[in-house]
Amino acid sequence: MINFRVIKEQIIKYKKEILFSVAMAMICFSIALWAIGVNFIKYQNILGSY
């Protein structure tokens, strides 16, 4: 059985750390998506020029 009270206390205790981790993950994910998009556009231009 999972003790939700303990988990809730841990989340409240480490709220800033959790928010920071989520924010960093979102930033990294958005940078990765941007890089994929830029490369996709570049490769489409290269393929279209032939």
C-alpha positions in Angstrom: 0.0 0.0 0.0 1.4 3.4 -1.0 1.4 5.9 1.8 0.1 9.1 0.1 0.5 11.2 3.2 4.3 10.7 3.2 4.4 11.4 -0.5 2.4 14.6 -0.1 4.7 15.8 2.7 7.8 15.1 0.5 6.2 17.0 -2.4 5.5 20.0 -0.1 9.0 19.8 1.3 10.7 19.7 -2.1 8.2 21.8 -4.1 10.9 24.2 -5.4 13.2 21.4 -6.5 10.3 19.6 -8.3 9.2 22.8 -10.1 12.8 23.5 -11.1 13.2 19.9 -12.4 10.0 20.1 -14.4 11.0 23.6 -15.8 14.4 22.3 -16.9 12.8 19.2 -18.6 10.4 21.5 -20.5 13.2 23.8 -21.6 15.4 20.9 -22.8 12.4 19.4 -24.6 11.5 22.6 -26.3 15.1 23.1 -27.4 15.2 19.6 -28.8 11.9 20.2 -30.7 13.3 23.5 -32.1 16.5 21.8 -33.3 14.5 19.0 -35.0 12.3 21.6 -36.7 15.3 23.7 -37.9 17.0 20.6 -39.3 13.8 19.4 -41.0 13.5 22.8 -42.7 17.1 22.7 -43.8 16.9 19.2 -45.2 13.7 20.1 -47.1 15.5 23.0 -48.7 18.5 20.7 -49.6 16.2 18.1 -51.1 14.1 20.7 -52.9 17.2 22.2 -54.6 18.0 19.0 -56.4 
